[in-house]
Amino acid sequence: MFNNNTNIESLLIQFGQRLKDARLGRNESQDLFAQRLGLTRQSYSRMEKGSPQTQIGNWLAASSILGRLGEWKDLLAEKEDLFAKLERTKSNRQRAGSRRKRKK
């Protein structure tokens, strides 16, 4: 059976691990990175562990510091259905009313 909570927890843990790897790749301590985010070290530590109580703004701020904010924009971009787009272009509404006669 599909358990949505387990999937969310797993994704948060993966996000936390990626965040930790990126922080370590920059050779920064948890304390320093937490300060840059405006968090306590304990709050930041919970973020790296995948706490579901972490605010989305903190994830976005961390992504911005790491130069990865664009990935969120791509993730949240509206998916375009090419068939729906084609239908919209075909069915552009025409102007109502009859043609006007030109004055001579």
SEFIZA-3560 file (N, C-alpha, C; in Angstrom, 3 decimals):
REM SEFIZA-3560
<numar><xx>0.835</xx><yy>-1.197</yy><zz>0.000</zz><atom>N</atom></numar>
<numar><xx>0.000</xx><yy>0.000</yy><zz>0.000</zz><atom>CA</atom></numar>
<numar><xx>0.873</xx><yy>1.250</yy><zz>0.000</zz><atom>C</atom></numar>
<numar><xx>0.425</xx><yy>2.258</yy><zz>-0.677</zz><atom>N</atom></numar>
<numar><xx>1.134</xx><yy>3.521</yy><zz>-0.814</zz><atom>CA</atom></numar>
<numar><xx>0.999</xx><yy>4.321</yy><zz>0.476</zz><atom>C</atom></numar>
<numar><xx>2.116</xx><yy>4.604</yy><zz>1.133</zz><atom>N</atom></numar>
<numar><xx>2.105</xx><yy>5.383</yy><zz>2.363</zz><atom>CA</atom></numar>
<numar><xx>2.754</xx><yy>6.721</yy><zz>2.089</zz><atom>C</atom></numar>
<numar><xx>1.938</xx><yy>7.745</yy><zz>1.967</zz><atom>N</atom></numar>
<numar><xx>2.414</xx><yy>9.077</yy><zz>1.599</zz><atom>CA</atom></numar>
<numar><xx>3.344</xx><yy>9.659</yy><zz>2.647</zz><atom>C</atom></numar>
<numar><xx>3.044</xx><yy>9.448</yy><zz>3.942</zz><atom>N</atom></numar>
<numar><xx>3.895</xx><yy>10.004</yy><zz>5.000</zz><atom>CA</atom></numar>
<numar><xx>5.300</xx><yy>9.434</yy><zz>4.950</zz><atom>C</atom></numar>
<numar><xx>5.422</xx><yy>8.137</yy><zz>4.679</zz><atom>N</atom></numar>
<numar><xx>6.734</xx><yy>7.514</yy><zz>4.580</zz><atom>CA</atom></numar>
<numar><xx>7.514</xx><yy>8.101</yy><zz>3.415</zz><atom>C</atom></numar>
<numar><xx>6.844</xx><yy>8.337</yy><zz>2.295</zz><atom>N</atom></numar>
<numar><xx>7.510</xx><yy>8.927</yy><zz>1.131</zz><atom>CA</atom></numar>
<numar><xx>7.988</xx><yy>10.345</yy><zz>1.428</zz><atom>C</atom></numar>
<numar><xx>7.174</xx><yy>11.110</yy><zz>2.128</zz><atom>N</atom></numar>
<numar><xx>7.554</xx><yy>12.486</yy><zz>2.473</zz><atom>CA</atom></numar>
<numar><xx>8.740</xx><yy>12.473</yy><zz>3.421</zz><atom>C</atom></numar>
<numar><xx>8.694</xx><yy>11.626</yy><zz>4.429</zz><atom>N</atom></numar>
<numar><xx>9.813</xx><yy>11.532</yy><zz>5.371</zz><atom>CA</atom></numar>
<numar><xx>11.096</xx><yy>11.134</yy><zz>4.652</zz><atom>C</atom></numar>
<numar><xx>10.991</xx><yy>10.194</yy><zz>3.741</zz><atom>N</atom></numar>
<numar><xx>12.163</xx><yy>9.745</yy><zz>2.981</zz><atom>CA</atom></numar>
<numar><xx>12.738</xx><yy>10.884</yy><zz>2.140</zz><atom>C</atom></numar>
<numar><xx>11.872</xx><yy>11.656</yy><zz>1.497</zz><atom>N</atom></numar>
<numar><xx>12.339</xx><yy>12.785</yy><zz>0.692</zz><atom>CA</atom></numar>
<numar><xx>13.006</xx><yy>13.851</yy><zz>1.552</zz><atom>C</atom></numar>
<numar><xx>12.420</xx><yy>14.127</yy><zz>2.721</zz><atom>N</atom></numar>
<numar><xx>13.011</xx><yy>15.121</yy><zz>3.608</zz><atom>CA</atom></numar>
<numar><xx>14.387</xx><yy>14.684</yy><zz>4.103</zz><atom>C</atom></numar>
<numar><xx>14.523</xx><yy>13.401</yy><zz>4.384</zz><atom>N</atom></numar>
<numar><xx>15.826</xx><yy>12.879</yy><zz>4.803</zz><atom>CA</atom></numar>
<numar><xx>16.835</xx><yy>13.033</yy><zz>3.668</zz><atom>C</atom></numar>
<numar><xx>16.403</xx><yy>12.759</yy><zz>2.433</zz><atom>N</atom></numar>
<numar><xx>17.294</xx><yy>12.932</yy><zz>1.280</zz><atom>CA</atom></numar>
<numar><xx>17.683</xx><yy>14.397</yy><zz>1.098</zz><atom>C</atom></numar>
<numar><xx>16.704</xx><yy>15.317</yy><zz>1.242</zz><atom>N</atom></numar>
<numar><xx>17.005</xx><yy>16.747</yy><zz>1.157</zz><atom>CA</atom></numar>
<numar><xx>18.028</xx><yy>17.136</yy><zz>2.207</zz><atom>C</atom></numar>
<numar><xx>17.812</xx><yy>16.653</yy><zz>3.424</zz><atom>N</atom></numar>
<numar><xx>18.732</xx><yy>16.963</yy><zz>4.511</zz><atom>CA</atom></numar>
<numar><xx>20.140</xx><yy>16.463</yy><zz>4.238</zz><atom>C</atom></numar>
<numar><xx>20.234</xx><yy>15.262</yy><zz>3.699</zz><atom>N</atom></numar>
<numar><xx>21.551</xx><yy>14.696</yy><zz>3.395</zz><atom>CA</atom></numar>
<numar><xx>22.237</xx><yy>15.482</yy><zz>2.283</zz><atom>C</atom></numar>
<numar><xx>21.487</xx><yy>15.893</yy><zz>1.286</zz><atom>N</atom></numar>
<numar><xx>22.063</xx><yy>16.701</yy><zz>0.202</zz><atom>CA</atom></numar>
<numar><xx>22.532</xx><yy>18.055</yy><zz>0.718</zz><atom>C</atom></numar>
<numar><xx>21.739</xx><yy>18.622</yy><zz>1.630</zz><atom>N</atom></numar>
<numar><xx>22.120</xx><yy>19.892</yy><zz>2.236</zz><atom>CA</atom></numar>
<numar><xx>23.415</xx><yy>19.728</yy><zz>3.031</zz><atom>C</atom></numar>
<numar><xx>23.500</xx><yy>18.662</yy><zz>3.798</zz><atom>N</atom></numar>
<numar><xx>24.707</xx><yy>18.387</yy><zz>4.584</zz><atom>CA</atom></numar>
<numar><xx>25.919</xx><yy>18.204</yy><zz>3.667</zz><atom>C</atom></numar>
<numar><xx>25.745</xx><yy>17.428</yy><zz>2.607</zz><atom>N</atom></numar>
<numar><xx>26.847</xx><yy>17.199</yy><zz>1.661</zz><atom>CA</atom></numar>
<numar><xx>27.311</xx><yy>18.510</yy><zz>1.031</zz><atom>C</atom></numar>
<numar><xx>26.349</xx><yy>19.378</yy><zz>0.671</zz><atom>N</atom></numar>
<numar><xx>26.702</xx><yy>20.662</yy><zz>0.060</zz><atom>CA</atom></numar>
<numar><xx>27.435</xx><yy>21.545</yy><zz>1.066</zz><atom>C</atom></numar>
<numar><xx>26.969</xx><yy>21.540</yy><zz>2.320</zz><atom>N</atom></numar>
<numar><xx>27.633</xx><yy>22.336</yy><zz>3.363</zz><atom>CA</atom></numar>
<numar><xx>29.052</xx><yy>21.846</yy><zz>3.594</zz><atom>C</atom></numar>
<numar><xx>29.213</xx><yy>20.536</yy><zz>3.688</zz><atom>N</atom></numar>
<numar><xx>30.547</xx><yy>19.975</yy><zz>3.902</zz><atom>CA</atom></numar>
<numar><xx>31.452</xx><yy>20.227</yy><zz>2.698</zz><atom>C</atom></numar>
<numar><xx>30.864</xx><yy>20.213</yy><zz>1.500</zz><atom>N</atom></numar>
<numar><xx>31.626</xx><yy>20.514</yy><zz>0.298</zz><atom>CA</atom></numar>
<numar><xx>32.175</xx><yy>21.935</yy><zz>0.303</zz><atom>C</atom></numar>
<numar><xx>31.510</xx><yy>22.809</yy><zz>1.034</zz><atom>N</atom></numar>
<numar><xx>31.971</xx><yy>24.194</yy><zz>1.173</zz><atom>CA</atom></numar>
<numar><xx>32.863</xx><yy>24.359</yy><zz>2.398</zz><atom>C</atom></numar>
<numar><xx>33.057</xx><yy>23.252</yy><zz>3.118</zz><atom>N</atom></numar>
<numar><xx>33.895</xx><yy>23.225</yy><zz>4.314</zz><atom>CA</atom></numar>
<numar><xx>33.406</xx><yy>24.212</yy><zz>5.377</zz><atom>C</atom></numar>
<numar><xx>32.075</xx><yy>24.221</yy><zz>5.589</zz><atom>N</atom></numar>
<numar><xx>31.476</xx><yy>25.099</yy><zz>6.585</zz><atom>CA</atom></numar>
<numar><xx>30.931</xx><yy>24.265</yy><zz>7.735</zz><atom>C</atom></numar>
<numar><xx>30.996</xx><yy>24.817</yy><zz>8.923</zz><atom>N</atom></numar>
<numar><xx>30.435</xx><yy>24.141</yy><zz>10.096</zz><atom>CA</atom></numar>
<numar><xx>28.918</xx><yy>24.348</yy><zz>10.124</zz><atom>C</atom></numar>
<numar><xx>28.239</xx><yy>23.502</yy><zz>10.874</zz><atom>N</atom></numar>
<numar><xx>26.799</xx><yy>23.681</yy><zz>11.052</zz><atom>CA</atom></numar>
<numar><xx>26.517</xx><yy>25.035</yy><zz>11.682</zz><atom>C</atom></numar>
<numar><xx>27.338</xx><yy>25.421</yy><zz>12.639</zz><atom>N</atom></numar>
<numar><xx>27.135</xx><yy>26.682</yy><zz>13.335</zz><atom>CA</atom></numar>
<numar><xx>27.209</xx><yy>27.872</yy><zz>12.378</zz><atom>C</atom></numar>
<numar><xx>28.218</xx><yy>27.882</yy><zz>11.529</zz><atom>N</atom></numar>
<numar><xx>28.387</xx><yy>28.981</yy><zz>10.573</zz><atom>CA</atom></numar>
<numar><xx>27.233</xx><yy>29.019</yy><zz>9.572</zz><atom>C</atom></numar>
<numar><xx>26.877</xx><yy>27.864</yy><zz>9.039</zz><atom>N</atom></numar>
<numar><xx>25.791</xx><yy>27.834</yy><zz>8.052</zz><atom>CA</atom></numar>
<numar><xx>24.472</xx><yy>28.229</yy><zz>8.700</zz><atom>C</atom></numar>
<numar><xx>24.246</xx><yy>27.786</yy><zz>9.930</zz><atom>N</atom></numar>
<numar><xx>23.024</xx><yy>28.156</yy><zz>10.659</zz><atom>CA</atom></numar>
<numar><xx>22.961</xx><yy>29.663</yy><zz>10.859</zz><atom>C</atom></numar>
<numar><xx>24.087</xx><yy>30.269</yy><zz>11.193</zz><atom>N</atom></numar>
<numar><xx>24.126</xx><yy>31.724</yy><zz>11.367</zz><atom>CA</atom></numar>
<numar><xx>23.765</xx><yy>32.436</yy><zz>10.070</zz><atom>C</atom></numar>
<numar><xx>24.273</xx><yy>31.939</yy><zz>8.979</zz><atom>N</atom></numar>
<numar><xx>23.969</xx><yy>32.547</yy><zz>7.674</zz><atom>CA</atom></numar>
<numar><xx>22.479</xx><yy>32.460</yy><zz>7.352</zz><atom>C</atom></numar>
<numar><xx>21.826</xx><yy>31.408</yy><zz>7.864</zz><atom>N</atom></numar>
<numar><xx>20.384</xx><yy>31.238</yy><zz>7.652</zz><atom>CA</atom></numar>
<numar><xx>19.540</xx><yy>31.962</yy><zz>8.698</zz><atom>C</atom></numar>
<numar><xx>20.202</xx><yy>32.432</yy><zz>9.757</zz><atom>N</atom></numar>
<numar><xx>19.465</xx><yy>33.069</yy><zz>10.841</zz><atom>CA</atom></numar>
<numar><xx>18.804</xx><yy>32.048</yy><zz>11.765</zz><atom>C</atom></numar>
<numar><xx>19.396</xx><yy>30.855</yy><zz>11.853</zz><atom>N</atom></numar>
<numar><xx>18.866</xx><yy>29.780</yy><zz>12.687</zz><atom>CA</atom></numar>
<numar><xx>19.858</xx><yy>29.447</yy><zz>13.788</zz><atom>C</atom></numar>
<numar><xx>19.370</xx><yy>28.727</yy><zz>14.786</zz><atom>N</atom></numar>
<numar><xx>20.289</xx><yy>28.171</yy><zz>15.777</zz><atom>CA</atom></numar>
<numar><xx>20.923</xx><yy>26.930</yy><zz>15.169</zz><atom>C</atom></numar>
<numar><xx>22.047</xx><yy>26.503</yy><zz>15.735</zz><atom>N</atom></numar>
<numar><xx>22.700</xx><yy>25.298</yy><zz>15.235</zz><atom>CA</atom></numar>
<numar><xx>21.779</xx><yy>24.098</yy><zz>15.405</zz><atom>C</atom></numar>
<numar><xx>21.013</xx><yy>24.068</yy><zz>16.492</zz><atom>N</atom></numar>
<numar><xx>20.109</xx><yy>22.944</yy><zz>16.742</zz><atom>CA</atom></numar>
<numar><xx>19.000</xx><yy>22.884</yy><zz>15.684</zz><atom>C</atom></numar>
<numar><xx>18.450</xx><yy>24.039</yy><zz>15.340</zz><atom>N</atom></numar>
<numar><xx>17.410</xx><yy>24.071</yy><zz>14.300</zz><atom>CA</atom></numar>
<numar><xx>17.973</xx><yy>23.624</yy><zz>12.958</zz><atom>C</atom></numar>
<numar><xx>19.184</xx><yy>24.096</yy><zz>12.665</zz><atom>N</atom></numar>
<numar><xx>19.812</xx><yy>23.699</yy><zz>11.406</zz><atom>CA</atom></numar>
<numar><xx>20.109</xx><yy>22.205</yy><zz>11.396</zz><atom>C</atom></numar>
<numar><xx>20.537</xx><yy>21.660</yy><zz>12.527</zz><atom>N</atom></numar>
<numar><xx>20.819</xx><yy>20.233</yy><zz>12.629</zz><atom>CA</atom></numar>
<numar><xx>19.559</xx><yy>19.413</yy><zz>12.336</zz><atom>C</atom></numar>
<numar><xx>18.419</xx><yy>19.869</yy><zz>12.865</zz><atom>N</atom></numar>
<numar><xx>17.149</xx><yy>19.179</yy><zz>12.582</zz><atom>CA</atom></numar>
<numar><xx>16.812</xx><yy>19.256</yy><zz>11.090</zz><atom>C</atom></numar>
<numar><xx>17.169</xx><yy>20.362</yy><zz>10.474</zz><atom>N</atom></numar>
<numar><xx>16.940</xx><yy>20.524</yy><zz>9.034</zz><atom>CA</atom></numar>
<numar><xx>17.732</xx><yy>19.480</yy><zz>8.254</zz><atom>C</atom></numar>
<numar><xx>19.002</xx><yy>19.288</yy><zz>8.618</zz><atom>N</atom></numar>
<numar><xx>19.827</xx><yy>18.281</yy><zz>7.944</zz><atom>CA</atom></numar>
<numar><xx>19.326</xx><yy>16.867</yy><zz>8.192</zz><atom>C</atom></numar>
<numar><xx>18.614</xx><yy>16.663</yy><zz>9.277</zz><atom>N</atom></numar>
<numar><xx>18.064</xx><yy>15.336</yy><zz>9.586</zz><atom>CA</atom></numar>
<numar><xx>16.714</xx><yy>15.106</yy><zz>8.910</zz><atom>C</atom></numar>
<numar><xx>16.190</xx><yy>16.136</yy><zz>8.239</zz><atom>N</atom></numar>
<numar><xx>14.943</xx><yy>15.986</yy><zz>7.497</zz><atom>CA</atom></numar>
<numar><xx>13.700</xx><yy>16.229</yy><zz>8.319</zz><atom>C</atom></numar>
<numar><xx>13.785</xx><yy>17.113</yy><zz>9.290</zz><atom>N</atom></numar>
<numar><xx>12.631</xx><yy>17.415</yy><zz>10.133</zz><atom>CA</atom></numar>
<numar><xx>11.499</xx><yy>18.017</yy><zz>9.304</zz><atom>C</atom></numar>
<numar><xx>10.281</xx><yy>17.468</yy><zz>9.437</zz><atom>N</atom></numar>
<numar><xx>9.149</xx><yy>18.022</yy><zz>8.691</zz><atom>CA</atom></numar>
<numar><xx>8.692</xx><yy>19.377</yy><zz>9.231</zz><atom>C</atom></numar>
<numar><xx>9.186</xx><yy>19.796</yy><zz>10.392</zz><atom>N</atom></numar>
<numar><xx>8.811</xx><yy>21.092</yy><zz>10.953</zz><atom>CA</atom></numar>
<numar><xx>9.622</xx><yy>22.243</yy><zz>10.375</zz><atom>C</atom></numar>
<numar><xx>10.612</xx><yy>21.948</yy><zz>9.553</zz><atom>N</atom></numar>
<numar><xx>11.437</xx><yy>22.998</yy><zz>8.949</zz><atom>CA</atom></numar>
<numar><xx>10.596</xx><yy>23.791</yy><zz>7.962</zz><atom>C</atom></numar>
<numar><xx>10.631</xx><yy>25.098</yy><zz>8.087</zz><atom>N</atom></numar>
<numar><xx>9.864</xx><yy>25.964</yy><zz>7.200</zz><atom>CA</atom></numar>
<numar><xx>10.469</xx><yy>25.956</yy><zz>5.798</zz><atom>C</atom></numar>
<numar><xx>9.591</xx><yy>26.031</yy><zz>4.808</zz><atom>N</atom></numar>
<numar><xx>10.042</xx><yy>26.003</yy><zz>3.418</zz><atom>CA</atom></numar>
<numar><xx>10.965</xx><yy>27.191</yy><zz>3.123</zz><atom>C</atom></numar>
<numar><xx>10.738</xx><yy>28.304</yy><zz>3.800</zz><atom>N</atom></numar>
<numar><xx>11.595</xx><yy>29.472</yy><zz>3.609</zz><atom>CA</atom></numar>
<numar><xx>13.040</xx><yy>29.195</yy><zz>3.972</zz><atom>C</atom></numar>
<numar><xx>13.247</xx><yy>28.350</yy><zz>4.973</zz><atom>N</atom></numar>
<numar><xx>14.620</xx><yy>27.992</yy><zz>5.358</zz><atom>CA</atom></numar>
<numar><xx>15.276</xx><yy>27.144</yy><zz>4.277</zz><atom>C</atom></numar>
<numar><xx>14.515</xx><yy>26.259</yy><zz>3.663</zz><atom>N</atom></numar>
<numar><xx>15.054</xx><yy>25.450</yy><zz>2.560</zz><atom>CA</atom></numar>
<numar><xx>15.419</xx><yy>26.341</yy><zz>1.381</zz><atom>C</atom></numar>
<numar><xx>14.555</xx><yy>27.308</yy><zz>1.083</zz><atom>N</atom></numar>
<numar><xx>14.830</xx><yy>28.214</yy><zz>-0.034</zz><atom>CA</atom></numar>
<numar><xx>16.041</xx><yy>29.095</yy><zz>0.260</zz><atom>C</atom></numar>
<numar><xx>16.145</xx><yy>29.571</yy><zz>1.496</zz><atom>N</atom></numar>
<numar><xx>17.300</xx><yy>30.397</yy><zz>1.867</zz><atom>CA</atom></numar>
<numar><xx>18.594</xx><yy>29.589</yy><zz>1.762</zz><atom>C</atom></numar>
<numar><xx>18.571</xx><yy>28.356</yy><zz>2.231</zz><atom>N</atom></numar>
<numar><xx>19.759</xx><yy>27.499</yy><zz>2.133</zz><atom>CA</atom></numar>
<numar><xx>20.118</xx><yy>27.255</yy><zz>0.674</zz><atom>C</atom></numar>
<numar><xx>19.107</xx><yy>27.020</yy><zz>-0.148</zz><atom>N</atom></numar>
<numar><xx>19.354</xx><yy>26.805</yy><zz>-1.577</zz><atom>CA</atom></numar>
<numar><xx>19.947</xx><yy>28.045</yy><zz>-2.219</zz><atom>C</atom></numar>
<numar><xx>19.491</xx><yy>29.197</yy><zz>-1.805</zz><atom>N</atom></numar>
<numar><xx>20.023</xx><yy>30.451</yy><zz>-2.341</zz><atom>CA</atom></numar>
<numar><xx>21.491</xx><yy>30.613</yy><zz>-1.972</zz><atom>C</atom></numar>
<numar><xx>21.826</xx><yy>30.338</yy><zz>-0.714</zz><atom>N</atom></numar>
<numar><xx>23.220</xx><yy>30.439</yy><zz>-0.264</zz><atom>CA</atom></numar>
<numar><xx>24.111</xx><yy>29.491</yy><zz>-1.061</zz><atom>C</atom></numar>
<numar><xx>23.580</xx><yy>28.318</yy><zz>-1.371</zz><atom>N</atom></numar>
<numar><xx>24.363</xx><yy>27.315</yy><zz>-2.099</zz><atom>CA</atom></numar>
<numar><xx>24.326</xx><yy>27.517</yy><zz>-3.616</zz><atom>C</atom></numar>
<numar><xx>23.617</xx><yy>28.555</yy><zz>-4.075</zz><atom>N</atom></numar>
<numar><xx>23.532</xx><yy>28.827</yy><zz>-5.506</zz><atom>CA</atom></numar>
<numar><xx>22.646</xx><yy>27.849</yy><zz>-6.252</zz><atom>C</atom></numar>
<numar><xx>21.638</xx><yy>27.302</yy><zz>-5.565</zz><atom>N</atom></numar>
<numar><xx>20.770</xx><yy>26.306</yy><zz>-6.189</zz><atom>CA</atom></numar>
<numar><xx>19.299</xx><yy>26.719</yy><zz>-6.192</zz><atom>C</atom></numar>
<numar><xx>19.031</xx><yy>27.988</yy><zz>-6.029</zz><atom>N</atom></numar>
<numar><xx>17.651</xx><yy>28.447</yy><zz>-5.989</zz><atom>CA</atom></numar>
<numar><xx>16.941</xx><yy>28.200</yy><zz>-7.321</zz><atom>C</atom></numar>
<numar><xx>17.675</xx><yy>28.267</yy><zz>-8.407</zz><atom>N</atom></numar>
<numar><xx>17.094</xx><yy>28.028</yy><zz>-9.728</zz><atom>CA</atom></numar>
<numar><xx>16.480</xx><yy>26.648</yy><zz>-9.865</zz><atom>C</atom></numar>
<numar><xx>17.009</xx><yy>25.675</yy><zz>-9.138</zz><atom>N</atom></numar>
<numar><xx>16.457</xx><yy>24.320</yy><zz>-9.196</zz><atom>CA</atom></numar>
<numar><xx>15.043</xx><yy>24.280</yy><zz>-8.639</zz><atom>C</atom></numar>
<numar><xx>14.768</xx><yy>25.110</yy><zz>-7.632</zz><atom>N</atom></numar>
<numar><xx>13.402</xx><yy>25.180</yy><zz>-7.100</zz><atom>CA</atom></numar>
<numar><xx>12.471</xx><yy>25.792</yy><zz>-8.141</zz><atom>C</atom></numar>
<numar><xx>12.948</xx><yy>26.807</yy><zz>-8.850</zz><atom>N</atom></numar>
<numar><xx>12.121</xx><yy>27.441</yy><zz>-9.877</zz><atom>CA</atom></numar>
<numar><xx>11.757</xx><yy>26.428</yy><zz>-10.955</zz><atom>C</atom></numar>
<numar><xx>12.723</xx><yy>25.596</yy><zz>-11.344</zz><atom>N</atom></numar>
<numar><xx>12.457</xx><yy>24.565</yy><zz>-12.343</zz><atom>CA</atom></numar>
<numar><xx>11.468</xx><yy>23.542</yy><zz>-11.810</zz><atom>C</atom></numar>
<numar><xx>11.622</xx><yy>23.176</yy><zz>-10.553</zz><atom>N</atom></numar>
<numar><xx>10.752</xx><yy>22.186</yy><zz>-9.933</zz><atom>CA</atom></numar>
<numar><xx>9.318</xx><yy>22.680</yy><zz>-9.843</zz><atom>C</atom></numar>
<numar><xx>9.162</xx><yy>23.954</yy><zz>-9.537</zz><atom>N</atom></numar>
<numar><xx>7.828</xx><yy>24.518</yy><zz>-9.332</zz><atom>CA</atom></numar>
<numar><xx>7.209</xx><yy>25.091</yy><zz>-10.599</zz><atom>C</atom></numar>
<numar><xx>7.940</xx><yy>25.059</yy><zz>-11.702</zz><atom>N</atom></numar>
<numar><xx>7.416</xx><yy>25.600</yy><zz>-12.956</zz><atom>CA</atom></numar>
<numar><xx>6.213</xx><yy>24.780</yy><zz>-13.418</zz><atom>C</atom></numar>
<numar><xx>5.255</xx><yy>25.488</yy><zz>-13.947</zz><atom>N</atom></numar>
<numar><xx>4.050</xx><yy>24.840</yy><zz>-14.430</zz><atom>CA</atom></numar>
<numar><xx>4.386</xx><yy>23.990</yy><zz>-15.655</zz><atom>C</atom></numar>
<numar><xx>3.960</xx><yy>22.753</yy><zz>-15.611</zz><atom>N</atom></numar>
<numar><xx>4.197</xx><yy>21.859</yy><zz>-16.743</zz><atom>CA</atom></numar>
<numar><xx>3.227</xx><yy>22.240</yy><zz>-17.862</zz><atom>C</atom></numar>
<numar><xx>3.758</xx><yy>22.317</yy><zz>-19.061</zz><atom>N</atom></numar>
<numar><xx>2.933</xx><yy>22.724</yy><zz>-20.190</zz><atom>CA</atom></numar>
<numar><xx>2.509</xx><yy>21.499</yy><zz>-20.987</zz><atom>C</atom></numar>
<numar><xx>1.225</xx><yy>21.380</yy><zz>-21.181</zz><atom>N</atom></numar>
<numar><xx>0.657</xx><yy>20.311</yy><zz>-21.982</zz><atom>CA</atom></numar>
<numar><xx>0.602</xx><yy>20.813</yy><zz>-23.431</zz><atom>C</atom></numar>
<numar><xx>1.422</xx><yy>20.229</yy><zz>-24.289</zz><atom>N</atom></numar>
<numar><xx>1.506</xx><yy>20.705</yy><zz>-25.673</zz><atom>CA</atom></numar>
<numar><xx>0.197</xx><yy>20.532</yy><zz>-26.430</zz><atom>C</atom></numar>
<numar><xx>-0.555</xx><yy>19.479</yy><zz>-26.124</zz><atom>N</atom></numar>
<numar><xx>-1.839</xx><yy>19.271</yy><zz>-26.800</zz><atom>CA</atom></numar>
<numar><xx>-2.842</xx><yy>20.348</yy><zz>-26.391</zz><atom>C</atom></numar>
<numar><xx>-2.863</xx><yy>20.716</yy><zz>-25.124</zz><atom>N</atom></numar>
<numar><xx>-3.755</xx><yy>21.772</yy><zz>-24.659</zz><atom>CA</atom></numar>
<numar><xx>-3.365</xx><yy>23.107</yy><zz>-25.277</zz><atom>C</atom></numar>
<numar><xx>-2.068</xx><yy>23.348</yy><zz>-25.409</zz><atom>N</atom></numar>
<numar><xx>-1.596</xx><yy>24.590</yy><zz>-26.027</zz><atom>CA</atom></numar>
<numar><xx>-2.048</xx><yy>24.660</yy><zz>-27.482</zz><atom>C</atom></numar>
<numar><xx>-1.963</xx><yy>23.543</yy><zz>-28.194</zz><atom>N</atom></numar>
<numar><xx>-2.402</xx><yy>23.497</yy><zz>-29.582</zz><atom>CA</atom></numar>
<numar><xx>-3.897</xx><yy>23.790</yy><zz>-29.679</zz><atom>C</atom></numar>
<numar><xx>-4.691</xx><yy>23.222</yy><zz>-28.795</zz><atom>N</atom></numar>
<numar><xx>-6.132</xx><yy>23.466</yy><zz>-28.797</zz><atom>CA</atom></numar>
<numar><xx>-6.440</xx><yy>24.930</yy><zz>-28.520</zz><atom>C</atom></numar>
<numar><xx>-5.700</xx><yy>25.556</yy><zz>-27.617</zz><atom>N</atom></numar>
<numar><xx>-5.923</xx><yy>26.973</yy><zz>-27.320</zz><atom>CA</atom></numar>
<numar><xx>-5.626</xx><yy>27.829</yy><zz>-28.539</zz><atom>C</atom></numar>
<numar><xx>-4.588</xx><yy>27.489</yy><zz>-29.293</zz><atom>N</atom></numar>
<numar><xx>-4.256</xx><yy>28.299</yy><zz>-30.459</zz><atom>CA</atom></numar>
<numar><xx>-5.276</xx><yy>28.085</yy><zz>-31.577</zz><atom>C</atom></numar>
<numar><xx>-5.834</xx><yy>26.884</yy><zz>-31.668</zz><atom>N</atom></numar>
<numar><xx>-6.843</xx><yy>26.606</yy><zz>-32.693</zz><atom>CA</atom></numar>
<numar><xx>-8.156</xx><yy>27.309</yy><zz>-32.391</zz><atom>C</atom></numar>
<numar><xx>-8.493</xx><yy>27.387</yy><zz>-31.130</zz><atom>N</atom></numar>
<numar><xx>-9.812</xx><yy>27.893</yy><zz>-30.771</zz><atom>CA</atom></numar>
<numar><xx>-9.766</xx><yy>29.313</yy><zz>-30.236</zz><atom>C</atom></numar>
<numar><xx>-8.850</xx><yy>30.130</yy><zz>-30.768</zz><atom>N</atom></numar>
<numar><xx>-8.844</xx><yy>31.531</yy><zz>-30.368</zz><atom>CA</atom></numar>
<numar><xx>-10.179</xx><yy>32.151</yy><zz>-30.718</zz><atom>C</atom></numar>
<numar><xx>-10.718</xx><yy>32.835</yy><zz>-29.771</zz><atom>N</atom></numar>
<numar><xx>-12.049</xx><yy>33.396</yy><zz>-29.942</zz><atom>CA</atom></numar>
<numar><xx>-12.021</xx><yy>34.524</yy><zz>-30.963</zz><atom>C</atom></numar>
<numar><xx>-12.970</xx><yy>34.496</yy><zz>-31.857</zz><atom>N</atom></numar>
<numar><xx>-13.080</xx><yy>35.528</yy><zz>-32.877</zz><atom>CA</atom></numar>
<numar><xx>-13.936</xx><yy>36.669</yy><zz>-32.347</zz><atom>C</atom></numar>
<numar><xx>-13.751</xx><yy>37.814</yy><zz>-32.906</zz><atom>N</atom></numar>
<numar><xx>-14.506</xx><yy>38.988</yy><zz>-32.501</zz><atom>CA</atom></numar>
<numar><xx>-15.970</xx><yy>38.816</yy><zz>-32.858</zz><atom>C</atom></numar>
<numar><xx>-16.807</xx><yy>39.137</yy><zz>-31.943</zz><atom>N</atom></numar>
<numar><xx>-18.249</xx><yy>39.021</yy><zz>-32.161</zz><atom>CA</atom></numar>
<numar><xx>-18.740</xx><yy>40.187</yy><zz>-33.005</zz><atom>C</atom></numar>
<numar><xx>-19.858</xx><yy>39.969</yy><zz>-33.700</zz><atom>N</atom></numar>
<numar><xx>-20.475</xx><yy>41.055</yy><zz>-34.459</zz><atom>CA</atom></numar>
<numar><xx>-20.212</xx><yy>40.919</yy><zz>-35.943</zz><atom>C</atom></numar>
<numar><xx>-20.920</xx><yy>41.732</yy><zz>-36.647</zz><atom>N</atom></numar>
<numar><xx>-20.774</xx><yy>41.683</yy><zz>-38.102</zz><atom>CA</atom></numar>
<numar><xx>-19.704</xx><yy>42.668</yy><zz>-38.543</zz><atom>C</atom></numar>
<numar><xx>-19.325</xx><yy>42.522</yy><zz>-39.800</zz><atom>N</atom></numar>
<numar><xx>-18.323</xx><yy>43.426</yy><zz>-40.353</zz><atom>CA</atom></numar>
<numar><xx>-18.944</xx><yy>44.806</yy><zz>-40.561</zz><atom>C</atom></numar>
<numar><xx>-18.154</xx><yy>45.781</yy><zz>-40.311</zz><atom>N</atom></numar>
<numar><xx>-18.628</xx><yy>47.148</yy><zz>-40.502</zz><atom>CA</atom></numar>
<numar><xx>-18.426</xx><yy>47.564</yy><zz>-41.948</zz><atom>C</atom></numar>
<numar><xx>-19.352</xx><yy>48.322</yy><zz>-42.444</zz><atom>N</atom></numar>
<numar><xx>-19.223</xx><yy>48.827</yy><zz>-43.809</zz><atom>CA</atom></numar>
<numar><xx>-18.340</xx><yy>50.058</yy><zz>-43.799</zz><atom>C</atom></numar>
<numar><xx>-17.524</xx><yy>50.130</yy><zz>-44.827</zz><atom>N</atom></numar>
<numar><xx>-16.642</xx><yy>51.289</yy><zz>-44.966</zz><atom>CA</atom></numar>
<numar><xx>-17.426</xx><yy>52.472</yy><zz>-45.454</zz><atom>C</atom></numar>
<numar><xx>-17.083</xx><yy>53.638</yy><zz>-44.920</zz><atom>N</atom></numar>
<numar><xx>-17.710</xx><yy>54.859</yy><zz>-45.403</zz><atom>CA</atom></numar>
<numar><xx>-17.036</xx><yy>55.290</yy><zz>-46.673</zz><atom>C</atom></numar>
<numar><xx>-17.819</xx><yy>55.762</yy><zz>-47.600</zz><atom>N</atom></numar>
<numar><xx>-17.283</xx><yy>56.198</yy><zz>-48.897</zz><atom>CA</atom></numar>
<numar><xx>-17.016</xx><yy>57.651</yy><zz>-48.925</zz><atom>C</atom></numar>
//
